[in-house]
């Protein structure tokens, strides 16, 4: 709806007469001329084939609807004269005379007249009652606002109550009569100009009445957003902000949006790297290894990672790591050993957590950052405070010996493996359990950032995506990676977590398009099994992979490599696979030949001074 001037309702703007617009229209070129402001004659509108009431190449768009939606958009954008001219020139009014009359009556506060007009409009009885209730409720509130309590009582008793709908709301309105101050909290118009409150009422009525009568606000924008969303979702390589979307062309992204090139190789561990995870703010990366250590890496502004702290103290391989919600602390869990809590800034261990007679096998933070939970080898789950006090413990077959464990962002649901082929979702508050049951052994799982989806890795070389918002439902399956012996972990990632990445025993990193299940890339580079992957939550074009080859690879888009032409491992240049090395040697060879040609040219050009030039070059 266009911006409404308090003194002039929309009906007066929309229904300009031909005479009223004649002066303005005379100053514009006639549509028949189609004058191009840059010179020449503009293309004439395409004549529709067949039915003149339908437009578009496929003839499925109704001309009247198309024009009315454009008119509505013009008024909404404040182009009121343009909207009026379009109505006049097309002969297609935005609203019928009856609807225009109804809108004017509502804005003028002519409640009886608006109800009478509403009864003349062809709508269902249910819609008629609901719209009447909304108008009478507003009338009631205005009477209370003007201290016309008796009129408000009569409206409630003789007009609102007989409608026999919304009894709870009717009771609330009757309470406002006894205690007028209560109507402030029930959506009254106190402190708001009557014209503004009536305009708000008109907007609410617009949502109730059939859209053919009053076009919903922002309808054109909604249609265009839908079209852009469809194009974006159909683009397998869309991995950047939506600001790149345009109305001028159909949307297509290049493959370089996906992190598929090695930008850096990190070699700080002395044995197999089992786990890797970016911090919540994307500025740090933590890794853990079979060498009984964990490392905190810092992500610099230029995208290069450097070693910040090496965390030692575990007596067994470090199985898992977990960042605190504020990224100031880190938990590390040894293999059936203890959990250690580290201060990220100093790299110091501030607390060790253990349980007599059993080992801890997993860990994760509670959303408040003041507690954490751990899986125990006796198939229980324990909740601890930071001082080491055990707050709660859920016993029984909650987990198996090798398992993942996580909790939703609201702290209400704990998700753990309860059998080899089943995952338990436990609602702590409602005391309700639901199962995700697979036909094959589960090796690991990962929760999406919005807590709505669970990514489950299976022993049969498949990854399943489950919707866990209600009753668990299998949404998608991803195939292609290799797994036969080891625990392989996968993750969500990319812009709006539109991608799935996974390690693999064939030394490659696999990336799928989440919505379609399409395998986008298999990335070579590692020389051992890839155990774990982590996608930077802030930079959608940065991915990390941990491997049995003792290294961590950082992957970026090819556009990133234009700025970082070499991959680094703590300052040592690395090659991105055999093909890349060959390409680099070829480029170097060409460069040397070109340099020799230039030097020879200078030598010939300078003649007797060539000895000086040669000395300078040397």
Rosetta blueprint (number, residue, H / E / L):
1 X L
2 X L
3 X L
4 X L
5 X E
6 X L
7 X L
8 X E
9 X L
10 X H
11 X H
12 X H
13 X H
14 X H
15 X L
16 X L
17 X L
18 X H
19 X H
20 X H
21 X H
22 X H
23 X H
24 X H
25 X H
26 X H
27 X L
28 X L
29 X L
30 X L
31 X L
32 X L
33 X L
34 X L
35 X E
36 X L
37 X L
38 X L
39 X L
40 X L
41 X E
42 X L
43 X L
44 X L
45 X L
46 X L
47 X L
48 X L
49 X L
50 X L
51 X L
52 X L
53 X L
54 X E
55 X E
56 X L
57 X L
58 X L
59 X L
60 X L
61 X E
62 X E
63 X H
64 X H
65 X H
66 X H
67 X H
68 X H
69 X H
70 X H
71 X H
72 X H
73 X H
74 X H
75 X H
76 X H
77 X L
78 X L
79 X L
80 X H
81 X H
82 X H
83 X H
84 X H
85 X H
86 X H
87 X H
88 X H
89 X H
90 X H
91 X L
92 X L
93 X L
94 X L
95 X L
96 X L
97 X H
98 X H
99 X H
100 X H
101 X H
102 X H
103 X H
104 X H
105 X H
106 X H
107 X H
108 X H
109 X L
110 X L
111 X H
112 X H
113 X H
114 X H
115 X H
116 X H
117 X H
118 X H
119 X H
120 X H
121 X L
122 X L
123 X L
124 X L
125 X H
126 X H
127 X H
128 X H
129 X H
130 X H
131 X H
132 X H
133 X H
134 X H
135 X H
136 X H
137 X H
138 X H
139 X H
140 X H
141 X H
142 X H
143 X H
144 X H
145 X H
146 X L
147 X L
148 X L
149 X H
150 X H
151 X H
152 X H
153 X H
154 X H
155 X H
156 X H
157 X H
158 X H
159 X H
160 X H
161 X H
162 X H
163 X H
164 X L
165 X L
166 X L
167 X H
168 X H
169 X H
170 X H
171 X H
172 X H
173 X H
174 X H
175 X H
176 X H
177 X H
178 X H
179 X L
180 X H
181 X H
182 X H
183 X H
184 X H
185 X L
186 X L
187 X L
188 X L
189 X L
190 X L
191 X L
192 X L
193 X L
194 X H
195 X H
196 X H
197 X H
198 X H
199 X H
200 X H
201 X H
202 X H
203 X H
204 X H
205 X H
206 X H
207 X H
208 X H
209 X L
210 X L
211 X L
212 X L
213 X L
214 X L
215 X L
216 X L
217 X L
218 X L
219 X H
220 X H
221 X H
222 X H
223 X H
224 X H
225 X H
226 X H
227 X H
228 X H
229 X H
230 X H
231 X H
232 X H
233 X H
234 X H
235 X L
236 X L
237 X L
238 X L
239 X L
240 X L
241 X L
242 X H
243 X H
244 X H
245 X L
246 X L
247 X L
248 X L
249 X L
250 X L
251 X L
252 X L
253 X L
254 X L
255 X H
256 X H
257 X H
258 X L
259 X L
260 X L
261 X E
262 X E
263 X E
264 X E
265 X E
266 X E
267 X L
268 X L
269 X L
270 X L
271 X L
272 X L
273 X E
274 X E
275 X E
276 X E
277 X E
278 X E
279 X L
280 X L
281 X L
282 X L
283 X L
284 X E
285 X E
286 X E
287 X E
288 X E
289 X E
290 X L
291 X L
292 X L
293 X L
294 X E
295 X E
296 X E
297 X E
298 X E
299 X E
300 X L
301 X L
302 X L
303 X L
304 X L
305 X E
306 X E
307 X E
308 X E
309 X E
310 X E
311 X E
312 X L
313 X L
314 X L
315 X L
316 X L
317 X L
318 X E
319 X E
320 X E
321 X E
322 X E
323 X E
324 X L
325 X L
326 X L
327 X L
328 X L
329 X E
330 X E
331 X E
332 X E
333 X E
334 X E
335 X L
336 X L
337 X E
338 X L
339 X E
340 X E
341 X E
342 X E
343 X E
344 X L
345 X L
346 X L
347 X L
348 X L
349 X E
350 X E
351 X E
352 X E
353 X E
354 X L
355 X E
356 X L
357 X L
358 X E
359 X L
360 X E
361 X E
362 X E
363 X E
364 X E
365 X E
366 X L
367 X L
368 X L
369 X L
370 X L
371 X E
372 X E
373 X E
374 X E
375 X E
376 X E
377 X L
378 X L
379 X L
380 X L
381 X E
382 X E
383 X E
384 X E
385 X E
386 X L
387 X L
388 X L
389 X L
390 X E
391 X E
392 X E
393 X E
394 X E
395 X L
396 X L
397 X L
398 X L
399 X L
400 X L
401 X L
402 X L
403 X L
404 X L
405 X E
406 X E
407 X E
408 X L
409 X L
410 X L
411 X L
412 X L
413 X E
414 X E
415 X E
416 X E
417 X E
418 X E
419 X E
420 X L
421 X L
422 X E
423 X E
424 X E
425 X E
426 X E
427 X E
428 X L
429 X L
430 X L
431 X L
432 X E
433 X E
434 X E
435 X E
436 X E
437 X E
438 X L
439 X L
440 X L
441 X L
442 X E
443 X E
444 X E
445 X E
446 X E
447 X E
448 X L
449 X L
450 X L
451 X L
452 X L
453 X E
454 X E
455 X E
456 X E
457 X E
458 X E
459 X L
460 X L
461 X L
462 X E
463 X E
464 X E
465 X E
466 X E
467 X E
468 X L
469 X L
470 X L
471 X L
472 X L
473 X E
474 X E
475 X E
476 X E
477 X E
478 X E
479 X E
480 X L
481 X L
482 X L
483 X L
484 X L
485 X L
486 X L
487 X L
488 X L
489 X L
490 X E
491 X E
492 X E
493 X E
494 X L
495 X H
496 X H
497 X H
498 X L
499 X E
500 X E
501 X E
502 X E
503 X L
504 X L
505 X L
506 X L
507 X L
508 X L
509 X E
510 X E
511 X E
512 X E
513 X E
514 X L
515 X L
516 X L
517 X L
518 X L
519 X E
520 X E
521 X E
522 X E
523 X E
524 X L
525 X L
526 X L
527 X L
528 X L
529 X L
530 X E
531 X E
532 X E
533 X E
534 X E
535 X E
536 X L
537 X L
538 X L
539 X L
540 X L
541 X L
542 X E
543 X E
544 X E
545 X E
546 X E
547 X E
548 X L
549 X L
550 X L
551 X L
552 X E
553 X E
554 X E
555 X E
556 X E
557 X L
558 X H
559 X H
560 X H
561 X H
562 X L
563 X L
564 X L
565 X L
566 X L
567 X E
568 X E
569 X E
570 X L
571 X L
572 X E
573 X E
574 X E
575 X L
576 X L
577 X H
578 X H
579 X H
580 X H
581 X H
582 X H
583 X H
584 X H
585 X H
586 X H
587 X H
588 X H
589 X H
590 X H
591 X H
592 X H
593 X H
594 X H
595 X H
596 X H
597 X H
598 X H
599 X H
600 X H
601 X H
602 X H
603 X H
604 X H
605 X H
606 X H
607 X H
608 X H
609 X H
610 X H
611 X H
612 X H
613 X H
614 X H
615 X H
616 X H
617 X H
618 X L
